[in-house]
Amino acid sequence: MIVGPASSSTREFLSEGERIARQAEAVGMEVVRVFTPHATWKRVKAAVAGADLIVYLGHGNGWPSVHPPYNPETKNGLGLNPCDGTCGTTGPTRYYGTAPIQEELRPAPDAIVLLHRLCFASGNGEGDDGPVFDRDLAVERVTGYAATFLALGAAAVFAWGWPQRVDLPRLLMRSDLSMDEIFMIAASDSPTAYDGFIGKDDYTRDSPATAGARTHLDPHPRWGHLRALTGSLGFRASEWRGTPPPPDDRAPVLAVNGAGTSDAPVLSRVTGRPVPFSPNDDDEGDRLVIERRLSEPATVTMAVRDASGRVVRTARSSQPDGAGRTAWDGRDDAGARVPDGRYTIALTPRDRAGNVGRTSTVPVLVLTALRRLQADVDAIDPADGDRLAASVSLEARLLAEARVTWTVRRDGRVVRTRYADRPLPAGNLGWAWDGRDDRGRLVPEGDYEIVVAAETAAGTLRSQVRVHVGSWRIAVSDRTPSRGDRVELVLRSTERLGAAPTLRVVIPGLAARTLRTVLDDPYRATATLLIPRTARVGRVVVTIAARDVAGGREPGRTVLVVR
């Protein structure tokens, strides 16, 4: 259990590390703690030798990042104390990357690694960078970080960017779940929580960094990529222990529930999403996830039937009591993708004493005619009249003949519609939207959804992307600061900038002043605004003055309120 120095988060990380260490001890693990300010490379090497489970909390220094160049000595590894004790718990930090880890660490074969709360490992970047929704970037970061440990013989690497309610040590010691099944446990009943699997837009890919490994990412629609698993997704807890499944805490003969009776297991809160389900390998809705709860540990049998009632797929999984999930990838027992149409998934629980619970069913509509819509940019600025970022190019692919409709919406209201008057054959679809509505007028600044729909005899399948219209997207660390606070501003330009923007800042009670920004890349500038203690309560107006690479003006504005 390693906790490195983590600046202002150190105390919280130490508490979280101790909590996980006690979970491990509670199920019989021998735990070695290597906690800051004593988390040195020498101590880590000694503790990791022969370790079956490695948990690390601390700073993450991953790649790709805004801190080039890539250096295997420091990237995709651990942030530790450079000396023992005398450097303090909050810093400085010395990074040990892929090269020293692979040269000097020797965990047990098939070790499980948990990278907890660090930047980059789960797909997002640093905290100030904001959420990451770029799947290619997230996969590169996740698999690159995980490759450091998979090369040591680790079976799987979990990366959790936020605190989780999942008791990983208990699941490893008291279940026979696969690593992917553990990853897909929903720890909270709240649909908005991110303390376990949410599965609203999860996807899997082959790891580009480790041959034979797969990665499963579970991004949040608002906070980006903060949960990932990479390695052998089907590797089971019993394989990790080397013992038969499952050595749970309940009596091996009598299946007792909370009341101490031999009642059959109960499945409850069974819900399936998304509908329709589109297993066409486009990383969008490729897996149907069924949420459920079990009253006690049991094996859940899934039987998938087509419209004629014929069983096309069966599967079984063991799970402890509580929240869980069953997933179907749209394939039959022979591994072939099923045809489009309506299906029924039946889930039947059976406990270890042989008691069979009531079957729950979920109707499913399989549609695969449309592959995921993609846009070449995520923002356009047609209003300034130049050729920079004047339109967005959209591409999708039809896998079967269908009627196709394009729509552009803002807050649910349709502003632009484009459709074909006859069915289109299978093949590539393309459209360029120029930021205009059905009357040819430029739409107001804001966020828009562009949707393409493919209608076949089986049903209608849709895919969508979000595109911002306007010159700027401005992120502010605190829109209601107090006097004396520092406010971080991140300015993202739609068009490539020719130079760093300047900001004119008007604070109540003070004279207007100019604030310089730092141009991190041609599209991103940052600045720090100090709210003086002499400021009055009221609105702070920040006006952007900038020019794009063609010399055109790129004005912008944002407002804060001093409390």
C-alpha positions in Angstrom: 0.0 0.0 0.0 1.9 3.0 -1.3 0.9 6.6 -0.6 3.2 9.2 -2.2 3.4 13.0 -1.5 0.4 14.7 -3.1 0.6 18.4 -2.2 -2.7 19.6 -0.6 -4.3 16.1 -1.2 -1.7 14.3 0.9 -3.8 14.1 4.1 -6.8 12.8 2.2 -4.7 10.2 0.3 -3.2 9.0 3.5 -6.7 8.5 4.9 -7.9 6.7 1.8 -4.8 4.5 1.7 -5.3 3.5 5.3 -8.9 2.6 4.6 -8.0 0.3 1.7 -5.2 -1.2 3.8 -7.7 -2.1 6.6 -10.1 -3.6 4.0 -7.3 -5.8 2.9 -6.3 -6.9 6.4 -10.0 -7.6 7.2 -10.1 -10.3 4.5 -6.8 -11.9 5.5 -4.2 -10.1 3.4 -0.7 -9.3 4.8 -0.3 -5.5 4.2 2.9 -3.6 4.0 2.4 0.2 4.3 4.8 2.6 2.5 3.3 6.0 3.4 4.8 9.4 2.8 7.0 10.9 4.2 8.7 7.5 4.1 7.6 6.5 0.6 11.1 6.3 -0.9 12.1 4.2 -3.9 14.2 1.9 -1.7 11.2 1.1 0.6 8.9 0.7 -2.4 11.2 -1.8 -4.1 11.4 -3.9 -0.9 7.6 -3.8 -0.3 6.6 -4.6 -3.9 8.9 -7.7 -4.1 6.5 -10.7 -4.4 3.4 -8.5 -3.8 0.1 -9.9 -5.2 -1.8 -6.6 -4.9 -0.2 -3.2 -5.3 -2.2 0.0 -4.5 -0.7 3.4 -5.2 -2.1 6.9 -4.3 -0.1 10.0 -5.2 0.8 12.3 -8.1 0.6 10.9 -11.6 3.0 12.0 -14.4 1.6 10.4 -17.5 1.8 10.8 -21.3 0.6 12.4 -23.5 0.7 15.6 -21.4 1.5 19.3 -21.7 4.9 18.6 -20.0 7.1 17.2 -22.8 9.2 15.5 -23.7 8.2 11.9 -23.1 10.8 10.4 -20.7 10.6 6.7 -19.6 12.6 7.6 -16.5 9.8 9.7 -15.1 6.6 9.1 -17.1 3.8 6.6 -16.4 5.0 5.6 -12.9 5.1 6.6 -9.2 5.6 9.9 -7.5 7.6 9.2 -4.3 9.6 11.0 -1.6 13.1 11.8 -2.8 14.4 11.2 0.8 13.2 9.5 3.9 11.3 11.8 6.3 13.2 15.0 5.9 11.4 16.2 2.8 7.9 16.4 4.4 4.6 14.9 3.4 3.6 17.5 0.8 6.7 17.5 -1.4 8.9 17.7 -3.3 8.1 14.7 -5.5 10.5 12.5 -7.4 9.0 10.5 -10.3 10.0 6.9 -11.1 8.7 6.0 -14.5 8.4 3.0 -16.8 12.2 2.4 -17.1 13.2 2.1 -13.4 9.9 0.3 -12.5 10.4 -2.4 -15.1 14.1 -2.7 -14.3 13.9 -2.9 -10.5 10.4 -3.9 -9.3 9.5 -7.6 -9.0 5.9 -8.2 -7.9 4.3 -11.7 -7.9 3.1 -13.1 -11.2 -0.4 -12.1 -12.1 -0.4 -9.2 -9.6 -3.3 -6.8 -9.5 -2.4 -3.1 -9.5 -4.7 -0.3 -8.4 -3.7 3.3 -9.5 -5.9 5.4 -7.3 -6.6 9.1 -7.5 -3.6 10.0 -9.7 -3.7 12.1 -12.9 -3.4 10.5 -16.4 -3.8 6.9 -15.4 -7.6 6.8 -15.9 -7.6 8.9 -19.1 -8.1 12.5 -17.9 -5.1 14.8 -17.6 -4.2 17.1 -14.8 -6.9 18.6 -12.6 -6.6 22.0 -14.3 -7.0 20.5 -17.7 -10.7 19.8 -17.3 -12.5 16.6 -18.3 -11.2 14.6 -21.3 -13.8 13.2 -23.7 -11.4 12.3 -26.6 -11.4 8.5 -26.6 -8.2 8.1 -28.5 -6.3 10.3 -26.1 -7.8 8.6 -23.0 -7.0 5.1 -24.4 -3.4 6.2 -25.1 -3.0 7.5 -21.6 -4.7 4.6 -19.8 -2.9 1.8 -21.8 0.5 3.6 -21.6 0.3 3.9 -17.8 -0.9 0.3 -17.4 1.8 -1.0 -19.8 4.4 -0.1 -17.1 3.0 -2.7 -14.8 1.6 -5.3 -17.3 5.2 -5.7 -18.5 6.1 -6.9 -15.0 3.6 -9.8 -15.4 0.6 -8.0 -13.7 -2.7 -9.5 -14.7 -4.7 -6.3 -14.6 -4.4 -2.6 -13.8 -7.3 -0.7 -12.3 -7.2 3.1 -12.5 -9.8 5.0 -10.4 -9.5 8.8 -10.6 -12.2 9.4 -7.9 -12.9 7.7 -4.5 -14.9 4.5 -5.0 -17.1 2.5 -2.7 -15.9 -0.7 -4.3 -14.2 -2.9 -1.8 -11.5 -4.4 -4.1 -9.7 -6.5 -1.5 -12.9 -8.2 -0.4 -13.9 -8.9 -4.0 -10.5 -10.4 -4.8 -10.6 -12.6 -1.7 -14.3 -13.5 -1.4 -15.7 -13.8 -4.9 -15.0 -15.5 -8.2 -15.7 -12.5 -10.3 -13.6 -11.6 -13.3 -11.6 -8.4 -13.2 -14.1 -6.9 -15.7 -17.1 -8.0 -13.6 -15.4 -6.3 -10.6 -14.9 -3.2 -12.7 -18.6 -3.2 -13.6 -19.9 -3.2 -10.1 -22.2 -0.3 -9.4 -21.4 0.7 -5.8 -24.1 3.3 -5.4 -27.8 3.4 -6.0 -27.6 7.0 -7.2 -27.7 7.2 -11.0 -25.6 10.4 -10.8 -22.9 8.9 -8.5 -19.4 8.1 -9.9 -18.3 5.8 -7.0 -18.6 2.7 -9.1 -19.4 1.6 -12.6 -22.0 3.8 -14.4 -21.9 2.2 -17.9 -23.7 5.0 -19.7 -21.0 5.3 -22.4 -18.4 2.7 -21.5 -16.3 1.0 -24.2 -13.5 -1.5 -24.7 -10.5 -1.5 -27.0 -7.4 -3.5 -27.6 -4.4 -2.0 -25.9 -2.1 -0.3 -28.4 0.7 -0.5 -25.7 0.5 -4.1 -24.6 0.0 -7.0 -27.0 -3.0 -9.2 -26.0 -4.3 -6.8 -23.4 -7.8 -5.1 -23.5 -8.9 -1.9 -21.9 -12.3 -1.0 -20.6 -13.1 2.6 -19.9 -16.1 4.0 -18.1 -16.2 7.8 -18.7 -18.7 10.2 -17.0 -20.7 12.4 -19.3 -19.7 15.5 -17.3 -16.3 14.7 -15.6 -14.7 12.7 -18.4 -12.4 9.6 -18.0 -11.9 8.7 -14.4 -12.4 4.9 -14.4 -10.4 2.3 -16.4 -9.3 -1.3 -16.4 -6.5 -2.7 -18.6 -5.0 -6.2 -18.9 -6.7 -9.6 -18.9 -10.3 -8.6 -18.4 -11.5 -12.2 -18.0 -8.9 -13.0 -15.3 -10.8 -14.3 -12.3 -10.4 -13.7 -8.6 -10.0 -17.5 -8.0 -7.1 -17.5 -10.5 -5.4 -14.7 -8.7 -5.8 -16.5 -5.3 -5.0 -19.9 -6.8 -8.0 -21.4 -5.0 -11.4 -22.7 -6.1 -14.3 -20.3 -6.2 -15.7 -18.7 -4.1 -14.5 -18.8 -0.4 -17.2 -16.4 0.8 -18.2 -15.8 4.4 -21.5 -17.6 4.2 -22.2 -21.3 5.0 -21.2 -23.5 2.0 -24.3 -25.8 2.3 -27.2 -23.6 3.4 -27.8 -20.5 1.4 -28.9 -18.1 4.2 -30.3 -14.6 3.5 -30.2 -11.7 6.0 -33.0 -13.3 8.0 -31.2 -16.6 8.4 -33.6 -18.7 6.2 -33.1 -20.9 3.2 -35.1 -18.6 0.8 -34.3 -18.4 -2.8 -32.1 -15.5 -4.0 -34.0 -12.4 -5.2 -33.1 -10.3 -8.2 -34.4 -6.7 -7.9 -34.1 -3.3 -9.6 -33.4 -4.9 -12.9 -33.0 -2.3 -15.6 -31.4 -2.5 -19.1 -29.7 0.3 -21.0 -29.0 1.6 -23.6 -32.1 0.9 -25.8 -31.7 0.4 -28.7 -28.5 -1.7 -28.4 -26.0 -1.4 -31.3 -23.2 -4.0 -31.2 -21.5 -3.0 -34.4 -17.9 -2.4 -33.0 -18.0 1.4 -33.2 -17.4 2.0 -29.5 -20.9 3.4 -29.0 -23.5 1.2 -27.4 -21.6 -2.0 -28.2 -22.5 -3.6 -24.9 -25.9 -3.9 -23.3 -25.5 -3.5 -19.5 -28.3 -4.7 -17.2 -28.2 -3.3 -13.7 -29.5 -5.5 -10.9 -29.3 -6.3 -7.2 -28.9 -9.7 -5.5 -30.3 -10.5 -2.0 -27.4 -12.9 -1.4 -24.3 -14.4 -3.2 -25.5 -16.3 -6.3 -24.8 -17.4 -9.8 -26.9 -15.5 -12.4 -27.7 -17.3 -15.6 -28.4 -15.1 -18.7 -30.5 -16.6 -21.5 -31.0 -14.5 -24.6 -34.0 -15.4 -26.9 -34.8 -14.1 -30.3 -38.4 -13.1 -31.4 -39.2 -16.7 -32.1 -38.3 -17.8 -28.6 -35.1 -19.6 -29.6 -32.2 -19.3 -27.2 -29.2 -17.7 -29.0 -26.9 -17.0 -26.0 -26.4 -18.3 -22.5 -23.8 -17.2 -19.9 -23.3 -17.5 -16.2 -21.5 -15.3 -13.6 -21.0 -15.5 -9.9 -21.5 -12.4 -7.7 -21.7 -11.4 -4.1 -24.8 -9.8 -2.8 -25.7 -6.2 -3.6 -25.5 -4.2 -6.8 -24.2 -5.8 -9.9 -24.4 -5.9 -13.7 -24.9 -8.4 -16.5 -23.6 -7.5 -19.9 -24.3 -8.9 -23.4 -22.1 -8.1 -26.4 -24.7 -8.9 -29.1 -23.2 -12.2 -30.1 -24.6 -15.8 -30.0 -23.0 -18.8 -28.4 -20.9 -19.4 -31.5 -19.5 -15.9 -31.3 -21.4 -14.5 -34.3 -23.2 -11.2 -34.2 -27.0 -11.7 -34.0 -29.3 -10.2 -36.7 -31.1 -6.9 -36.0 -34.5 -7.4 -34.3 -36.1 -7.8 -30.9 -34.7 -10.1 -28.2 -35.5 -10.9 -24.6 -32.9 -11.4 -21.9 -33.9 -13.6 -19.0 -31.9 -13.5 -15.8 -32.2 -16.3 -13.3 -30.4 -16.4 -9.9 -29.3 -19.7 -8.2 -27.6 -19.7 -4.8 -24.9 -22.2 -3.7 -27.5 -24.5 -2.0 -29.4 -24.8 -5.3 -32.3 -22.5 -4.5 -33.5 -20.9 -7.7 -35.0 -17.4 -7.7 -37.6 -15.8 -9.9 -36.5 -15.0 -13.4 -36.5 -11.3 -14.5 -36.7 -10.4 -18.2 -35.5 -7.4 -20.1 -36.7 -6.6 -23.7 -33.9 -5.6 -26.1 -33.9 -4.1 -29.6 -30.7 -4.8 -31.6 -29.9 -2.3 -34.3 -26.6 -2.2 -36.1 -27.2 -0.3 -39.4 -25.4 2.9 -38.4 -21.9 3.2 -37.2 -20.9 6.0 -34.8 -21.0 9.6 -36.0 -17.7 11.5 -35.9 -16.8 15.2 -36.3 -13.5 16.6 -37.4 -13.7 19.4 -34.9 -15.7 20.1 -31.7 -16.2 23.8 -32.2 -16.8 26.2 -35.2 -16.9 30.0 -35.5 -18.7 30.9 -38.8 -19.9 34.3 -37.6 -16.6 36.1 -38.1 -16.7 35.5 -41.9 -13.2 34.0 -42.3 -12.3 30.5 -43.5 -11.0 29.4 -40.2 -13.3 26.9 -38.3 -16.2 27.9 -40.7 -17.8 24.5 -40.6 -17.7 21.0 -39.1 -17.3 17.9 -41.3 -19.4 14.9 -40.2 -18.9 11.3 -41.1 -20.8 8.1 -40.3 -21.2 4.7 -42.1 -24.3 2.8 -43.1 -24.0 -1.0 -42.7 -27.3 -1.6 -44.4 -29.8 0.3 -46.6 -31.7 2.9 -44.6 -33.5 6.2 -44.6 -31.2 8.9 -43.3 -32.0 12.1 -41.5 -29.6 14.7 -40.1 -30.8 17.2 -37.4 -29.1 20.0 -35.4 -30.6 20.7 -32.0 -30.0 23.2 -29.2 -31.7 22.5 -25.9 -34.0 20.0 -27.6 -35.2 22.5 -30.3 -34.4 21.6 -33.9 -32.7 24.4 -35.8 -31.6 22.5 -38.9 -32.9 19.4 -40.7 -31.5 17.5 -43.7 -32.9 14.3 -45.1 -32.8 12.0 -48.1 -36.0 11.5 -50.0 -35.2 7.8 -50.6 -33.3 5.0 -48.8 -29.5 5.2 -49.1 -27.4 2.2 -49.8 -24.8 0.9 -47.3 -21.6 3.0 -47.4 -20.1 6.2 -46.1 -22.3 9.2 -45.0 -21.0 12.7 -44.9 -22.3 16.3 -44.3 -20.7 19.6 -43.5 -22.7 21.9 -41.3 -21.9 25.6 -41.6 -23.6 26.9 -38.4 -26.8 27.9 -40.2 -30.4 27.1 -39.5 -33.1 26.0 -41.9 -33.6 29.6 -43.1 -29.9 30.1 -43.8 -29.3 32.3 -40.8 -26.3 31.9 -38.5 -27.3 30.3 -35.2 -26.5 32.0 -31.9 -23.4 31.0 -29.9 -23.8 27.9 -27.7 -23.6 24.1 -27.7 -25.4 22.1 -30.3 -26.2 18.4 -30.8 -25.9 17.0 -34.4 -27.8 13.8 -34.8 -27.8 11.3 -37.7 -30.7 8.8 -37.7 -30.8 5.6 -39.8 -34.3 4.0 -40.2 -34.6 0.4 -41.3 -37.4 -2.1 -41.0 -36.1 -3.2 -37.6 -36.2 0.3 -36.2 -34.3 3.6 -36.0 -30.7 4.0 -34.8 -29.2 7.4 -33.9 -25.8 8.7 -33.2 -24.8 12.2 -32.2 -21.9 14.6 -31.5 -21.8 17.9 -29.7 -20.4 21.0 -31.4 -19.8 24.4 -29.9 -20.6 27.5 -32.0 -18.6 30.6 -31.0 -15.2 32.0 -30.6 -14.4 30.9 -27.1 -15.0 28.3 -24.4 -14.0 29.7 -21.1 -13.5 27.6 -17.9 -13.3 29.5 -14.6 -12.2 27.8 -11.4 -14.6 29.8 -9.2 -17.3 32.1 -10.6 -18.3 33.5 -7.2 -14.9 34.2 -5.6 -14.3 36.0 -2.3 -12.0 39.0 -1.9 -8.4 37.7 -1.6 -9.1 34.6 -3.8 -7.2 33.6 -6.9 -9.2 32.6 -9.9 -7.8 30.4 -12.6 -9.1 31.0 -16.2 -8.7 28.6 -19.1 -9.5 30.1 -22.5 -10.0 27.7 -25.4 -10.1 29.3 -28.8 -12.1 27.8 -31.6 -9.6 29.3 -34.2 -5.8 29.0 -34.1 -4.4 32.1 -32.3 -1.6 34.2 -33.6 -0.5 35.3 -30.1 -1.4 35.1 -26.5 -4.7 37.0 -25.7 -4.9 39.9 -23.3 -7.7 40.4 -20.8 -9.3 43.6 -19.7 -10.5 43.1 -16.2 -13.1 45.4 -14.5 -13.4 44.8 -10.7 -16.0 46.7 -8.6 -14.4 49.6 -6.8 -11.1 49.4 -8.7 -9.7 50.8 -11.9 -9.8 48.6 -15.0 -6.5 46.7 -15.6 -5.0 44.5 -18.2 -4.1 40.9 -17.5 -1.6 38.9 -19.6 -2.2 35.3 -20.5 0.1 32.3 -21.2 -0.4 30.6 -24.5 -0.1 26.8 -23.7 -0.8 25.8 -27.3 -2.2 27.6 -30.4 -5.8 27.1 -29.1 -5.4 27.3 -25.3 -4.4 30.2 -23.0 -4.4 30.4 -19.2 -4.3 33.2 -16.7 -4.6 33.8 -12.9 -6.8 36.6 -11.6 -6.3 37.8 -8.1 -9.4 39.4 -6.5 -7.9 42.2 -4.3 -9.1 42.5 -0.7 -10.0 46.1 -1.5 -12.5 45.0 -4.2 -16.2 45.6 -3.7 -19.0 43.0 -3.9 -20.4 42.8 -7.4 -19.8 41.7 -11.0 -16.3 41.2 -12.4 -16.2 41.6 -16.2 -13.4 39.9 -18.1 -13.1 40.9 -21.8 -10.8 39.0 -24.2 -8.8 40.8 -26.9 -7.2 38.3 -29.3 -6.4 37.8 -33.0 -6.4 34.5 -34.9 -3.5 33.5 -37.2 -5.1 35.3 -40.1 -5.2 38.5 -38.2 -9.0 38.5 -37.5 -10.3 39.7 -34.2 -11.5 37.1 -31.7 -13.4 39.0 -29.0 -14.8 37.2 -25.9 -16.3 38.0 -22.5 -17.1 36.3 -19.2 -18.5 37.5 -15.9 -17.7 36.6 -12.3 -19.4 37.8 -9.1 -17.4 38.8 -6.0 -19.2 37.8 -2.9 
